[in-house]
Amino acid sequence: MRASSVLEHSDDKLLFREIKDGPKHKGVVTRVEKYGVFVQLENSNLRGLRQRLECSEKLVEDGTVGNL
């Protein structure tokens, strides 16, 4: 995820610098677009775009909830 939206800081929240490539993080999809989904990471104020091609190991034909 990009540092596109780093909001207010809190000591008990996950910080951008703590995010490593590889481990999975839980999050909430806040918006669905044709090109991907916007996700807010759980226990943080971090938000970012997850491109459609990165949402699944198989091709995602559309952005409906059942297909992500």
Beta strands, then each sheet from edge to edge (+ up, - down):
strand 1: 5-6
strand 2: 27-33
strand 3: 36-41
strand 4: 46-51
sheet 1: 1+ 4- 3+ 2-
end
